[in-house]
Amino acid sequence: MITLISGTDRKNSNTLKVSLIVKRLIEEQNEKVQLIDLALLPEGLFSPKHYGAPPAWFADYQKMIIDTDGILTVVPEYNGSFPGALKYFIDLLKFPESLFRKPAAFIGLSAGQFAGVRAVEQLEMIFNYREANLFGQRVFMPKILDKLSKDEKEIVDPFIKDLLPKMISGFLSFSQKLSKK
């Protein structure tokens, strides 16, 4: 089972649109996938009172992360970094066991030309600190609005349309190998 994280709490985000495409591509490779959409987390989660003491209902998300064979995060670049909601979500996960030796991969996107490179690199530092096993291949999508079909359910850029399934296949193989150890 792969856990796919849509890495922003913005409603109807391009990140969620890409995440749903990625989810379908994972399912097409006969792998089970569960989606964590940060926009669906209950309001009030990102309150200082929960830092270090998540609410009881967060245990479901904690279990999803602990039980998964790999984490694939689709992350947008906001103001030269990744969304604070994603950082806070990671901070709520138990340390060190949540990400320890967990296979992790990243897909970056942005409305501009930098494609989420800074967001992914910063997020990789956090996952590395938490001792996750980082998958080396990443996919970056600059000018995301030009990459989506009119119905926003397909990638239309030929390069990314070809690259994305290959990256996903590689990550699934990577995750399977590591989960057997």
C-alpha positions in Angstrom: 0.0 0.0 0.0 1.3 3.4 -1.0 0.3 6.6 0.8 -0.1 9.6 -1.5 0.0 13.0 0.2 -1.6 16.0 -1.6 0.7 18.5 0.1 -1.4 21.5 0.5 -4.5 22.5 2.5 -5.9 24.7 -0.3 -9.3 23.5 -1.6 -9.5 22.5 -5.3 -5.7 22.9 -5.6 -3.6 22.0 -8.7 -1.8 19.8 -6.2 -4.9 17.7 -5.6 -5.6 17.6 -9.4 -2.1 16.2 -10.0 -2.4 13.9 -7.0 -5.6 12.3 -8.4 -3.8 11.7 -11.7 -0.9 10.1 -9.8 -3.4 8.0 -7.8 -4.9 6.7 -11.0 -1.5 5.9 -12.4 -0.5 4.0 -9.3 -3.8 2.0 -9.4 -3.1 1.2 -13.1 0.1 -0.5 -11.9 -2.0 -2.8 -9.7 -0.8 -1.2 -6.5 -3.1 -0.1 -3.7 -3.0 3.5 -2.8 -4.5 5.7 -0.1 -4.7 9.5 -0.5 -4.2 12.0 2.3 -5.6 15.3 1.1 -4.5 17.9 3.6 -7.4 20.1 2.5 -9.8 17.5 4.1 -8.2 17.6 7.5 -10.6 19.1 10.1 -10.3 22.8 10.8 -8.5 23.5 13.9 -5.8 20.8 13.5 -3.2 23.4 12.7 -3.5 25.0 16.1 -0.6 25.4 18.5 -2.4 23.4 21.1 -1.9 20.2 19.0 1.8 20.6 18.5 3.4 17.7 20.3 -0.1 16.3 21.3 -2.2 15.6 18.2 -6.0 15.1 18.7 -7.2 11.6 19.1 -8.6 11.4 15.6 -5.2 12.1 14.1 -4.3 8.5 15.1 -6.0 7.3 11.9 -3.5 9.4 9.8 -0.6 8.2 12.0 -1.6 4.6 11.4 -1.8 5.2 7.6 1.8 6.5 7.6 3.1 3.7 9.9 1.5 0.9 7.9 2.3 2.2 4.4 5.0 0.6 2.2 5.9 4.0 0.8 5.0 7.7 0.8 4.7 9.7 -2.4 4.2 13.4 -1.8 2.9 15.8 -4.4 4.1 19.2 -3.3 3.5 22.7 -4.6 6.0 25.5 -4.3 4.6 28.5 -2.3 6.8 31.5 -1.8 10.0 29.5 -2.5 9.2 26.6 -0.1 6.5 24.0 0.6 3.2 24.7 2.4 3.3 25.2 6.1 0.3 22.8 6.5 2.5 20.0 5.1 5.3 20.8 7.6 2.8 20.9 10.5 1.3 17.5 9.4 4.8 16.0 9.4 5.5 17.6 12.8 2.4 15.9 14.2 3.7 12.4 13.2 5.4 10.4 15.9 9.2 10.7 16.0 11.2 8.8 14.9 9.1 5.8 13.9 6.8 7.4 11.4 9.3 8.1 8.6 12.2 5.9 9.8 13.4 3.8 6.9 10.1 4.6 5.0 10.5 4.8 1.2 9.7 8.4 0.1 9.4 10.1 -3.2 8.4 13.6 -4.4 6.6 15.3 -7.3 7.0 19.1 -7.4 4.8 21.6 -9.2 4.4 25.3 -9.4 2.4 27.9 -11.4 5.8 29.5 -12.3 8.9 28.2 -14.0 10.7 26.7 -11.0 8.5 23.6 -10.8 8.6 23.1 -7.1 12.4 22.3 -7.1 13.0 24.3 -3.9 9.9 22.9 -2.2 11.0 19.3 -3.0 14.6 19.9 -2.0 13.6 21.4 1.4 11.1 18.6 2.0 13.8 16.0 1.2 16.0 17.5 3.9 13.2 16.9 6.5 12.5 13.4 5.3 16.2 12.7 5.3 16.5 14.1 8.9 13.7 11.7 9.9 15.7 8.9 8.2 13.3 8.1 5.4 14.8 6.2 2.4 14.6 8.8 -0.4 13.9 7.6 -4.0 16.3 9.4 -6.3 14.0 10.1 -9.2 11.7 13.1 -8.9 9.3 14.7 -11.3 8.9 18.5 -11.6 6.1 20.3 -13.3 6.6 24.0 -14.1 3.7 26.1 -15.2 1.3 23.5 -14.1 -1.8 25.1 -15.7 -0.1 24.4 -19.1 0.4 20.7 -18.2 -3.2 19.8 -17.4 -5.9 18.9 -19.9 -9.0 21.2 -20.0 -10.9 18.9 -17.7 -7.8 18.8 -15.4 -7.8 15.0 -15.3 -4.8 14.3 -17.6 -1.3 15.5 -18.1 -0.9 16.8 -21.6 2.8 17.7 -21.6 4.4 14.8 -23.6 7.6 14.8 -21.6 5.9 14.6 -18.2 3.2 12.3 -19.5 6.0 9.8 -20.4 8.1 10.5 -17.3 5.5 10.3 -14.6 4.5 6.6 -15.0 8.1 5.6 -15.2 8.9 7.4 -12.0 5.9 5.9 -10.3 6.9 2.4 -11.5 10.4 2.9 -10.2 9.1 4.1 -6.8 6.8 1.1 -6.5 9.7 -1.2 -7.2 11.9 0.7 -4.7 9.2 0.5 -2.0 8.5 -3.2 -2.6 12.2 -4.0 -2.3 12.6 -2.0 0.9 9.4 -3.3 2.5 10.6 -6.9 2.2 13.7 -6.2 4.3 
